[in-house]
Amino acid sequence: MRSLVVPLVAVLLTSLVSPVADAATAPKVKKYSVTMTKAHLPVAPNKGTDDYRCFLLDPKVNEDSIVRSIEFIPQRKNYVHHAIIFRVTEADLAEAIVNDKSGIGWPCFGGTSLGGMLSTFITSPWISSWAPGRGKDISPKGYGIPFKKGERFVLQVHYNLLAAENGKIETDQSTIVMEAVPAKGSKIKQLQLELFAAPVELACPPGVTGPLCDRRKSLMDLAARTGNASMQQAVGLNVLCGQSANQPTPSLTSKCDKYMNRYFSIVAAGPHMHLLGRSLKMTLNPGTKNAKTILNVPNYDFDNQASIPLKKPIAINPGDIVRVECTFDPTLRQKIPQLKSLEPRYVTWGEGSSDEMCLGVLSGTTN
């Protein structure tokens, strides 16, 4: 599978455990705290149930640093479905300032929308996330995330309005707290992320009918709710994973193989699906004598998406294959309170809480 810019999701990221180095030898840790400039009242566009909003936040970092921990603190925990924190480099900063409109933010289904579609995750990389069950992201001893002087965060918040208590929507003004050490003289290894996605094609269960049980109509509805990019990603994932773009075979399982073109040492792995997800597994070189399980979550819990630190790093070499595979239960749409009142639909990959994802996230280093 070729590299794919995958939004999120949503989704999950590196929840990495380990204390900082011994106090006697550790560099001084600085704490940066920044809150959304203006309170945001979530509104779902196009009769949808989800609001994806990006906000530019300035932690005022005055020296090149290495991030040791990041904590997202949501003000409205009941309907903040997830949040993703991106590091905005100089390449995208001017565009982000214009988009942010002094704190109002901008709609951002499918990522930050900064830079080009194929470069956005390079010039404004995803560095942390929050989802139910998640706490502070703490890098393991000896690892951290680079953050240069003057760089900023883009905070993407997914508001799931289906989860609002009694349908009452209030403004949100969430906070990010970051702990970092100076980069100068540091020997800390810099963490990077690799995303592994598989398409989702879930037909309506037997006996369940409705106009959106037609895949084409469901995709059109997806585009109307979240933008054409979401529909293109749903279709494009099938192509990249060797399935038909227009006539894929519906299945309760999903999988995709990604061929690696660089060395990568995995230190943590995490799953991300939505409310219909049942299991997720990641395997290195499946079907060979050297096959190795990277991550196995047999009973996926949407309320606990914390990444799992590996007991020992796993090395991926150029030419290796990483497989992600998921299982789903579409009958849950008729059982889960947040979903059962919605119109039946053919479920595909998508950003909304009523859509689905199959996404594995690996955190590690390239040296």
HELIX and SHEET records of a PDB file:
HELIX    1   1 PRO A   45  LYS A   47  5                                   3    
HELIX    2   2 GLU A   90  ASP A  100  1                                  11    
HELIX    3   3 LYS A  101  GLY A  103  5                                   3    
HELIX    4   4 THR A  120  THR A  123  1                                   4    
HELIX    5   5 LEU A  161  ALA A  163  5                                   3    
HELIX    6   6 GLU A  165  GLY A  167  5                                   3    
HELIX    7   7 PRO A  211  CYS A  213  5                                   3    
HELIX    8   8 ARG A  215  THR A  226  1                                  12    
HELIX    9   9 ASN A  228  LEU A  240  1                                  13    
HELIX   10  10 PRO A  330  GLN A  334  5                                   5    
HELIX   11  11 PRO A  337  LYS A  340  1                                   4    
SHEET    1   A 4 LYS A  30  THR A  35  0                                        
SHEET    2   A 4 THR A 175  PRO A 182 -1                                        
SHEET    3   A 4 SER A  65  ILE A  73 -1                                        
SHEET    4   A 4 ASP A 137  ILE A 138 -1                                        
SHEET    1   B 5 LYS A  30  THR A  35  0                                        
SHEET    2   B 5 THR A 175  PRO A 182 -1                                        
SHEET    3   B 5 SER A  65  ILE A  73 -1                                        
SHEET    4   B 5 TYR A 143  PHE A 147 -1                                        
SHEET    5   B 5 LYS A 189  GLN A 190  1                                        
SHEET    1   C 5 TRP A 106  PRO A 107  0                                        
SHEET    2   C 5 ASP A  50  LEU A  57 -1                                        
SHEET    3   C 5 ARG A 152  ASN A 160 -1                                        
SHEET    4   C 5 VAL A  80  VAL A  88 -1                                        
SHEET    5   C 5 TRP A 126  TRP A 130 -1                                        
SHEET    1   D 4 GLN A 192  ALA A 197  0                                        
SHEET    2   D 4 LEU A 359  THR A 365 -1                                        
SHEET    3   D 4 PHE A 264  HIS A 272 -1                                        
SHEET    4   D 4 ILE A 308  ILE A 316 -1                                        
SHEET    1   E 2 GLU A 201  LEU A 202  0                                        
SHEET    2   E 2 VAL A 347  THR A 348 -1                                        
SHEET    1   F 4 THR A 253  TYR A 259  0                                        
SHEET    2   F 4 ILE A 321  PHE A 328 -1                                        
SHEET    3   F 4 GLY A 277  LEU A 284 -1                                        
SHEET    4   F 4 LYS A 292  VAL A 297 -1                                        
END                                                                             
